[in-house]
Amino acid sequence: MGNVLAGGNAVWEFEPDAVVMRYTRGVRGSRLLQVLGERTVPHEALREVELTDGRRGTAVLRAVPWAGADPLIEAAGGQLRETADPYRLVVPDESRLLAEYYRDELRAAVRAAGRREAPARFLVAAPPVPRSFKAYDAKAFFDGRTVTFRWYWTGASTAKWKAGDQTFPVDGLAGVDWRSPDLSHGHLRLLPREAGDGPPRGSAEADQDPSAVVLGLGYGPVHESLPFAASVLAAIRSRSATV
């Protein structure tokens, strides 16, 4: 290990106990990957490593994380487009043999890490804070301890405007519900601790809920709202673990 494999969307550096994934900043690349920049993924966070055929003479080396190992993947809930998957490395077909070698090496390292079930805590760091983004009906802020929604009078519903700006300490939250702005009824909803799991994913009532902001039509794009959601989720889990 300790070597590098370069692809069209990222460069992976293989360390003794982790894979460092550095994402390229090409104009055609995923904005999410550009924002993430670099991530360190411990071997124990991975469940499997695959190599498959890609498009137009490419091969794809993909690391498969354990459920619950990565706050970004957990917050995304399977909604990411293939090109925005931070665990994919797309290499030209002439690098396939080298990719096969690293697949086998990484598989061996993952097995050596010894994990046999999903972790009880996140093993991959969340995007750093503070973070903020503009939703359709509010400006959302997160400082690591508190989430704040400040409503726009031009976008917020009457119900939200009457409720006033909202502040949510991490201690009072049980989770987040992020629905991609690329889909209909995109939103980021905060789930209060006393509400358990809260409303089902994809609820169309986010425009009336003071604990949610509406995403879509250029507001709260994936590369802004998903890292935000992941950071909040990681902070919630971290606080829960210390209580």
C-alpha positions as CSV (number, residue, x, y, z in Angstrom):
1,M,0.0,0.0,0.0
2,G,1.1,3.7,0.2
3,N,0.7,4.0,-3.6
4,V,-1.6,6.1,-5.8
5,L,-4.1,5.3,-8.5
6,A,-5.4,8.2,-10.6
7,G,-8.8,8.3,-12.3
8,G,-10.8,10.8,-14.3
9,N,-12.8,11.9,-11.2
10,A,-10.4,11.3,-8.3
11,V,-7.0,10.2,-7.1
12,W,-6.9,7.5,-4.5
13,E,-3.9,7.1,-2.2
14,F,-3.6,3.8,-0.4
15,E,-2.3,4.2,3.1
16,P,-1.5,1.5,5.6
17,D,-4.9,1.9,7.4
18,A,-7.0,4.0,5.1
19,V,-7.7,5.2,1.6
20,V,-7.3,9.0,1.0
21,M,-9.7,10.0,-1.8
22,R,-8.9,13.3,-3.5
23,Y,-11.5,14.6,-6.0
24,T,-10.6,16.4,-9.2
25,R,-11.9,19.8,-10.0
26,G,-12.6,19.4,-13.7
27,V,-15.4,21.6,-15.2
28,R,-17.5,18.4,-15.9
29,G,-17.0,16.8,-12.6
30,S,-19.5,16.5,-9.8
31,R,-20.0,19.7,-7.8
32,L,-20.4,17.6,-4.7
33,L,-17.1,15.9,-5.1
34,Q,-15.4,19.2,-5.7
35,V,-16.9,20.6,-2.5
36,L,-15.8,17.5,-0.5
37,G,-12.3,17.9,-1.9
38,E,-10.6,15.2,0.1
39,R,-11.8,12.4,2.4
40,T,-9.9,9.8,4.4
41,V,-11.7,6.5,4.6
42,P,-10.4,4.0,7.2
43,H,-10.3,0.3,6.0
44,E,-12.7,-0.6,8.8
45,A,-15.3,1.7,7.3
46,L,-15.4,-0.5,4.2
47,R,-17.4,-3.7,3.6
48,E,-16.2,-4.6,0.1
49,V,-14.3,-3.4,-3.0
50,E,-15.5,-4.0,-6.5
51,L,-14.2,-3.5,-10.0
52,T,-16.8,-3.2,-12.9
53,D,-16.9,-2.0,-16.5
54,G,-17.6,1.7,-16.9
55,R,-18.7,3.7,-19.9
56,R,-16.7,4.4,-23.0
57,G,-13.7,2.3,-22.4
58,T,-13.4,2.8,-18.6
59,A,-13.4,0.7,-15.5
60,V,-14.8,1.6,-12.1
61,L,-13.1,0.8,-8.8
62,R,-15.7,1.2,-6.1
63,A,-15.3,0.9,-2.4
64,V,-18.5,-0.1,-0.6
65,P,-18.8,1.4,2.9
66,W,-20.6,-0.3,5.8
67,A,-24.1,1.1,6.5
68,G,-23.7,3.7,9.3
69,A,-20.0,4.3,8.6
70,D,-20.3,7.6,6.7
71,P,-22.6,10.4,7.6
72,L,-22.7,11.7,4.1
73,I,-23.9,8.4,2.6
74,E,-26.3,7.9,5.5
75,A,-27.8,11.4,5.0
76,A,-28.0,10.8,1.2
77,G,-30.2,7.7,1.7
78,G,-29.4,6.3,-1.7
79,Q,-30.4,9.4,-3.6
80,L,-26.9,10.3,-5.1
81,R,-26.4,10.1,-8.8
82,E,-23.7,7.7,-9.9
83,T,-21.4,10.5,-10.9
84,A,-21.6,12.0,-7.5
85,D,-20.7,8.8,-5.6
86,P,-17.6,9.6,-3.6
87,Y,-16.6,5.9,-3.4
88,R,-16.2,5.5,-7.2
89,L,-12.9,5.9,-9.1
90,V,-13.2,5.9,-12.9
91,V,-10.0,4.8,-14.6
92,P,-9.2,4.3,-18.3
93,D,-9.4,0.8,-19.6
94,E,-5.6,0.7,-20.0
95,S,-5.3,1.0,-16.2
96,R,-7.6,-1.9,-15.6
97,L,-4.8,-4.3,-14.6
98,L,-3.5,-1.8,-12.1
99,A,-7.0,-1.2,-10.8
100,E,-7.4,-5.0,-10.3
101,Y,-4.2,-5.1,-8.3
102,Y,-5.4,-2.3,-6.0
103,R,-8.8,-3.9,-5.7
104,D,-7.1,-7.1,-4.5
105,E,-4.8,-5.2,-2.2
106,L,-7.6,-3.1,-0.7
107,R,-9.8,-6.2,-0.3
108,A,-7.0,-7.8,1.7
109,A,-6.6,-4.7,3.9
110,V,-10.4,-4.6,4.5
111,R,-10.4,-8.2,5.6
112,A,-7.4,-7.5,7.8
113,A,-9.3,-4.7,9.5
114,G,-11.5,-7.4,10.9
115,R,-14.9,-5.7,10.9
116,R,-17.8,-8.2,10.6
117,E,-20.8,-6.0,11.2
118,A,-22.0,-2.4,10.7
119,P,-20.3,0.0,13.1
120,A,-22.2,1.7,15.9
121,R,-20.7,5.1,15.1
122,F,-19.5,7.0,12.1
123,L,-16.0,6.2,11.0
124,V,-15.6,8.8,8.2
125,A,-15.4,12.4,9.2
126,A,-18.3,14.7,8.3
127,P,-17.8,17.8,6.3
128,P,-16.5,20.6,8.5
129,V,-18.5,23.3,10.1
130,P,-19.7,26.1,10.1
131,R,-21.9,25.6,7.1
132,S,-24.8,27.4,5.5
133,F,-26.9,27.4,2.3
134,K,-29.9,29.2,0.8
135,A,-33.1,27.1,0.5
136,Y,-36.2,28.3,-1.3
137,D,-37.8,29.6,1.8
138,A,-35.0,30.2,4.3
139,K,-31.3,30.6,4.9
140,A,-30.0,27.7,6.9
141,F,-27.0,27.9,9.3
142,F,-25.2,25.3,11.3
143,D,-22.3,26.2,13.7
144,G,-21.7,22.7,15.1
145,R,-24.1,23.0,18.0
146,T,-27.2,24.7,16.7
147,V,-29.2,24.8,13.4
148,T,-30.9,28.0,12.5
149,F,-33.6,28.7,9.8
150,R,-34.2,32.3,8.9
151,W,-37.2,32.7,6.7
152,Y,-37.4,34.7,3.5
153,W,-40.7,36.6,3.3
154,T,-40.7,36.0,-0.4
155,G,-40.6,32.2,-0.1
156,A,-41.7,31.1,3.3
157,S,-45.3,30.0,3.8
158,T,-47.7,31.8,6.1
159,A,-47.3,29.0,8.7
160,K,-43.5,29.4,8.8
161,W,-43.6,33.2,8.8
162,K,-46.0,33.2,11.7
163,A,-43.8,30.7,13.6
164,G,-40.8,33.0,13.2
165,D,-37.2,32.1,12.7
166,Q,-36.3,28.7,14.1
167,T,-33.3,27.5,16.3
168,F,-32.7,23.8,16.9
169,P,-30.0,22.8,19.4
170,V,-28.4,19.5,18.3
171,D,-29.2,18.0,21.7
172,G,-32.9,18.2,20.8
173,L,-32.7,16.4,17.5
174,A,-33.0,12.7,16.7
175,G,-31.9,12.9,13.0
176,V,-32.3,14.6,9.6
177,D,-34.5,13.8,6.6
178,W,-32.8,15.0,3.4
179,R,-34.6,14.7,0.1
180,S,-32.6,15.6,-3.0
181,P,-33.5,18.9,-4.7
182,D,-33.0,16.9,-8.0
183,L,-36.3,15.2,-7.1
184,S,-39.8,16.5,-6.5
185,H,-40.5,17.9,-3.1
186,G,-36.9,18.3,-2.1
187,H,-36.3,19.3,1.5
188,L,-34.2,19.2,4.6
189,R,-36.2,18.3,7.6
190,L,-34.9,18.2,11.2
191,L,-36.4,15.4,13.3
192,P,-37.0,16.4,16.9
193,R,-35.9,13.8,19.5
194,E,-39.4,13.5,21.0
195,A,-40.9,12.8,17.5
196,G,-38.9,9.6,17.0
197,D,-38.5,8.9,13.4
198,G,-40.7,11.8,12.3
199,P,-42.6,12.1,9.0
200,P,-41.9,9.6,6.2
201,R,-39.1,10.5,3.7
202,G,-40.6,12.5,0.8
203,S,-43.4,14.2,2.7
204,A,-44.9,17.0,0.6
205,E,-45.7,19.1,3.6
206,A,-42.2,20.6,4.1
207,D,-43.4,24.0,3.0
208,Q,-45.7,24.1,6.1
209,D,-43.3,22.6,8.6
210,P,-41.1,25.1,10.6
211,S,-38.6,22.3,11.2
212,A,-38.0,21.9,7.4
213,V,-36.7,24.0,4.5
214,V,-37.7,23.5,0.9
215,L,-35.1,22.6,-1.7
216,G,-35.2,22.8,-5.5
217,L,-35.2,25.2,-8.5
218,G,-31.6,26.1,-7.8
219,Y,-32.1,26.4,-4.0
220,G,-30.2,24.1,-1.7
221,P,-28.4,22.2,-4.4
222,V,-26.9,18.8,-3.5
223,H,-23.4,20.1,-3.1
224,E,-24.6,22.6,-0.5
225,S,-27.5,20.9,1.3
226,L,-26.2,17.4,1.6
227,P,-22.8,18.2,3.3
228,F,-24.9,20.4,5.6
229,A,-27.3,17.5,6.4
230,A,-24.3,15.2,6.9
231,S,-22.6,17.5,9.4
232,V,-25.8,17.9,11.4
233,L,-26.4,14.2,11.4
234,A,-22.8,13.5,12.6
235,A,-23.2,16.1,15.4
236,I,-26.4,14.5,16.5
237,R,-24.9,11.1,16.7
238,S,-21.8,12.4,18.5
239,R,-23.9,14.1,21.1
240,S,-26.1,11.1,21.6
241,A,-23.1,8.9,22.2
242,T,-21.9,11.2,25.0
243,V,-25.2,11.4,26.8
